[in-house]
Each structure stands twice: as structure tokens, then as C-alpha cells.
């Protein structure tokens, strides 16, 4: 059987942030007929608060692909009709950020395919990468699934495993998983269109769900173990960040390592010197060695640089 050529497949891509760029780029390189790109509306960004296009919009314009930015596909019937007029064979979704109603899900003959950065059904929901790191998972992966009306509950076309690095944070791991997802999509899409693979239902008995992270989640409780706090620092970078309070100002912990030892008689929140002279915080079990921090109103610096400028930091106490 002759395999359908990429240029004969009409694709609409939906995505917004830079992590989705490898997916769109891979589809373009493979020669698929990109009939439209959907992305979130331009937002104000930077110190000047100027309107800025999403990374996906910028790439689409560079490649001459029509761009669509509806505020909603759930309530805007005109936007739904505009999408239907593109006659997509398949819709590929990667970190789009808008809900797709049943009218859109049922539109393309080969469905709406989504790249999700976890091994579904584990870590459904909006924060799968951060939750995997926070939970201490040693392995995660990426899933290519067919969207249905549930939250990340559709059948799975393909998956690929990935080990989580000891010091890998959410930003780096998310980028790596979407690059893997782009490769997995390119390998799987022709088989899906040719009908040589099927989508398998998820095992509902194995479902876990990640929640939506808020800024308050990043506050550090120094009574918790050091290894748990270190995972939190990695899991919550770049959002919502992890922070404590020092001298009445917010102190953001950007990078840190856990250590099993702690000075005799010290209490959680005490600022001490580690064996390598780095500043460290005593926790409920062990110490957190600070590597990179940022005081409110200042630029991020190494912890050693911070101590040079604020010598009273060592010996102070941080409240939980």
C-alpha cells in the first residue's frame, strides 16, 4: 500500500509558547500542508508593556502560514465556521491554552491530536512536569493522544519514556519533552493516517491529576526535609518560583541543592555556612545549599555573590 504523502494531508496547528515551536517546525520540515495556525491573542510583555506576538505566531508568519487568534473556540460560532472552512484532515495541538469544544474535536477526519508531557494516565492536568519533579518521579515521558471532551483522557496513539535528571528543572524538562513529542508525532502521524496503528484507551484505575499552580504554592516551609524543598525549587522554576522572606523582602530561591547534614543545635530556617562556605538553610531534615537567589527588587545572583553584598545574611533566620 502506498503511503499518503505529507503534502496531501491538510493540518491545522494549535499552540502558543516557545516549547511548542519544535512541533510546528517539524511538521513544516516534513512537508505537511499547513493550512492554518491557531494561537493565543497577542499580550503585553516586557518593561514597556508592548503588545507581543506569541512565538508560534512569529514562526507561522515567517513561514507564510495563515494565523488565527480567536478569543474562544467554545462560544464563537464564527471562529468555528472559519476553522471548518480550512478543511483540516487533522488538528495538532501543543500547549495551545484554549478549550476545544466537541464541534472542533469532531471536525477533522483524523481527529485532534495532542502532545502531553507525561506518561498518561499519570499526571493529567495543567502541571504535569512540575508535579512529576515535585513527587520525586525518576521517570516521565511524553504521550501523543487523541483529544476527547475530558481532561487529557483521550486514547493514546504512542508514548515515549524519559528519565528525569537529578538537577533538571521544569523549564528544561518541559523543553526536552516537547522536542521528544515533535519526534514522536512525526514518526506516528503517517501510521495513524494510514490506519496501521490504533489508539488505545487509558487505564482509568491509574489516573493521577496535577493541579494548577499558584504563586502562593512557592512559599518555602523550612520545617520540611531539604530534599523535598530542593525538588520544589526545581519543580517550580520558572513558575511560580520558590521564595522565602528575609529582612521584610521576598527572597527567591532559583537554584539549590540538598545536603543530609546540619549543624548541631540549629533550627529550621537558620542561615549557616555549608562545608564549601556556600550559604545554606537548615531544614526539618538536612540543609538546603543555596546556589542562585534573587532578592526582591534586585537581579538574580549566585549565593556567594549575595553573601558578599549582604554579610548579615549568614547567621540570620528565615521564617516559614
C-alpha positions in Angstrom: 0.0 0.0 0.0 1.4 3.4 -1.0 1.7 5.7 2.0 -0.1 9.0 1.8 2.3 11.9 1.1 2.7 14.6 3.7 1.7 17.3 1.2 -1.6 15.6 0.7 -2.5 16.0 4.4 -4.1 19.3 5.5 -3.0 20.2 9.0 -4.1 22.9 11.4 -1.7 23.5 14.2 -2.7 25.0 17.6 0.0 26.2 20.1 1.3 29.3 21.8 4.6 29.3 23.8 8.1 28.6 22.6 8.0 25.0 23.9 5.6 24.3 21.0 8.0 25.6 18.3 9.7 22.2 17.7 6.4 20.6 16.9 5.3 23.2 14.4 8.7 23.3 12.9 8.8 19.5 12.5 5.5 19.5 10.6 6.7 22.2 8.3 10.0 20.4 7.6 8.2 17.2 6.8 6.2 19.0 4.1 2.7 18.7 5.5 0.2 21.1 4.1 -0.1 23.7 6.9 -3.4 25.4 6.2 -3.6 27.4 9.4 -2.0 28.1 12.8 -4.1 28.9 15.8 -2.5 30.7 18.8 -3.5 32.9 21.7 -4.0 36.6 21.2 -1.1 39.0 21.5 -0.3 40.1 25.0 1.6 42.9 26.7 5.1 41.9 27.7 8.4 43.4 28.8 9.1 46.6 30.8 7.4 48.7 28.1 4.3 46.5 28.2 4.2 46.5 24.4 1.9 44.1 22.6 3.9 41.0 21.7 3.0 38.1 19.4 3.4 34.5 20.6 6.5 32.6 19.4 4.2 30.3 17.4 2.6 33.3 15.6 6.0 34.7 14.8 7.2 31.4 13.2 3.9 30.9 11.3 4.2 34.4 9.8 7.8 33.8 8.8 6.8 30.6 7.0 3.8 32.2 5.3 1.1 30.2 7.2 -2.2 31.9 7.9 -2.6 32.8 11.6 -5.9 32.8 13.5 -6.3 34.2 17.1 -9.9 33.7 18.3 -10.6 34.6 21.9 -12.6 31.4 22.2 -13.5 28.4 20.1 -16.1 27.2 22.5 -18.6 30.2 22.2 -17.5 31.8 18.9 -19.5 30.2 16.2 -17.9 32.4 13.5 -14.5 31.1 14.6 -15.7 27.5 14.4 -17.0 28.1 10.9 -13.7 29.8 9.9 -11.9 26.7 11.2 -14.2 24.3 9.4 -13.6 26.2 6.1 -9.9 25.2 6.3 -11.0 21.6 5.9 -8.2 20.1 8.1 -7.6 16.4 7.9 -6.1 16.5 11.4 -5.6 19.2 14.1 -2.3 19.0 16.0 -2.3 20.6 19.5 0.7 21.5 21.6 0.3 23.8 24.6 -2.4 25.9 22.9 -4.1 27.1 26.1 -7.8 27.2 24.9 -10.5 24.7 25.4 -11.6 22.8 22.3 -15.4 22.1 22.1 -16.9 18.9 20.7 -17.6 20.8 17.4 -13.9 21.2 16.9 -13.0 17.8 18.2 -15.3 16.1 15.7 -14.3 18.3 12.7 -11.1 16.7 11.3 -11.4 13.1 9.9 -8.3 12.0 11.8 -9.2 13.9 15.0 -7.4 16.4 17.2 -4.0 15.0 18.4 -2.4 16.5 21.5 1.2 16.2 22.8 1.1 15.9 26.6 4.3 15.9 28.6 3.7 12.9 30.9 3.1 9.2 30.6 -0.7 9.3 30.7 -2.8 8.5 32.6 -0.2 9.7 35.2 -0.2 13.5 35.7 -3.2 14.6 33.7 -4.0 18.3 34.0 -2.2 21.6 33.7 1.1 21.0 35.6 2.4 17.5 34.6 6.1 18.3 34.5 6.2 20.2 37.8 4.2 17.5 39.5 6.5 14.7 38.3 9.5 16.5 39.7 7.8 17.5 42.9 6.6 13.9 43.5 10.2 12.6 43.1 9.4 10.6 39.9 12.6 9.3 38.4 10.9 8.8 35.0 8.3 10.6 32.9 7.8 10.9 29.2 5.5 12.2 26.5 2.2 11.0 25.2 0.5 11.5 21.8 -3.2 11.3 22.4 -6.5 11.9 20.6 -8.4 14.6 22.4 -11.9 13.9 23.7 -14.2 16.0 25.8 -12.4 15.1 29.1 -9.2 16.5 30.6 -6.3 14.6 29.0 -8.5 11.4 29.0 -8.4 10.5 25.3 -6.9 7.3 23.8 -3.2 7.1 23.4 -1.5 6.7 19.9 2.1 6.5 21.2 4.3 7.2 24.2 8.0 7.6 24.8 9.8 7.3 28.2 12.3 9.8 29.6 14.4 9.7 32.7 14.3 12.9 34.9 17.7 14.3 35.5 18.8 14.8 39.1 19.1 18.5 38.7 16.6 19.0 35.9 14.0 21.8 36.5 10.6 22.1 34.9 11.7 24.6 32.3 14.5 22.4 30.9 12.5 19.1 31.2 9.4 20.6 29.5 11.6 21.8 26.6 13.1 18.4 26.3 9.8 16.6 26.4 8.2 18.7 23.7 11.2 18.1 21.5 10.7 14.4 22.0 7.0 14.9 21.3 7.8 16.5 18.0 9.8 13.5 17.0 7.1 11.1 18.3 4.5 12.9 16.3 6.5 12.8 13.0 7.0 9.0 13.5 3.4 8.3 14.4 1.3 10.6 12.3 1.8 8.7 8.9 0.9 5.4 10.6 -2.2 7.0 12.2 -3.4 8.5 8.9 -2.7 5.2 7.0 -4.6 3.2 9.6 -1.7 1.0 10.6 -2.0 1.9 14.2 -4.9 2.3 16.6 -5.4 4.5 19.7 -5.6 2.6 23.0 -7.9 3.7 25.9 -6.2 4.9 29.0 -6.3 2.8 32.2 -8.6 4.9 34.4 -7.5 3.0 37.5 -4.0 4.5 37.1 -5.1 8.2 36.8 -3.4 10.9 38.7 -4.2 14.6 38.2 -1.9 17.6 38.5 -3.3 20.9 39.7 -3.0 24.5 38.5 0.0 26.1 40.3 -0.5 29.5 42.0 2.2 31.9 43.4 1.4 31.0 47.0 2.4 27.4 46.3 6.0 28.6 46.0 6.4 29.7 49.6 9.0 27.5 51.4 8.3 25.8 54.6 11.7 25.3 56.2 10.3 22.5 58.5 10.1 20.2 55.5 13.0 18.0 54.5 15.8 19.5 52.4 15.4 17.0 49.6 11.7 17.9 49.3 12.5 21.6 49.2 15.2 21.1 46.6 12.6 19.2 44.4 10.2 22.1 44.9 12.8 24.6 43.7 13.3 22.6 40.5 9.6 21.9 40.1 8.5 25.5 40.4 11.1 27.0 38.0 10.2 29.2 36.3 6.6 29.3 37.7 5.5 30.1 40.4 9.1 30.1 41.7 10.1 29.3 45.3 10.5 32.0 47.8 11.0 32.9 51.5 11.2 36.2 53.4 14.4 37.9 54.6 14.5 41.4 56.2 10.9 42.0 55.2 11.6 41.3 51.5 10.9 38.4 49.3 13.9 36.2 48.6 13.6 33.9 45.6 15.5 30.7 45.5 16.3 29.9 41.9 18.8 27.0 42.3 19.7 24.9 45.3 21.0 21.5 46.4 20.0 19.4 49.4 22.5 18.1 51.9 21.9 15.5 54.6 24.0 17.2 57.3 23.0 20.2 59.6 24.8 22.0 62.5 24.1 20.8 66.0 21.5 22.9 67.8 20.3 24.7 64.7 16.6 25.1 64.0 14.7 25.1 60.6 15.2 28.5 58.9 18.6 29.2 60.3 21.1 30.5 57.7 24.5 28.8 58.1 27.6 28.2 56.0 27.9 24.8 54.3 31.2 22.9 54.1 32.2 24.7 50.9 31.4 28.1 52.5 28.2 28.4 50.5 25.2 29.8 52.4 22.8 27.1 53.4 19.4 26.9 55.2 18.7 24.5 58.0 15.5 22.5 57.3 13.5 19.9 59.1 15.9 17.2 57.8 19.2 18.3 56.4 20.2 21.6 54.9 19.4 23.4 51.6 22.6 24.7 50.0 21.8 27.9 48.0 23.3 28.3 44.6 21.4 31.1 42.9 19.0 33.6 44.6 17.2 36.9 43.9 16.2 39.5 46.5 13.1 41.5 45.8 13.9 44.5 43.5 17.4 43.0 42.6 18.8 40.9 39.8 19.5 37.2 40.3 23.0 36.5 41.6 24.9 33.5 42.9 24.5 32.8 46.6 28.2 33.6 47.1 27.8 37.0 45.5 24.8 37.7 47.6 26.7 37.0 50.8 29.4 39.4 49.8 26.9 42.2 49.5 24.8 41.2 52.5 27.2 39.8 55.1 24.5 39.8 57.8 22.6 37.1 55.8 24.8 34.4 57.4 23.5 33.9 61.0 20.0 35.3 60.3 16.8 33.3 60.5 14.2 32.8 57.8 10.6 32.3 58.9 8.4 29.6 57.3 
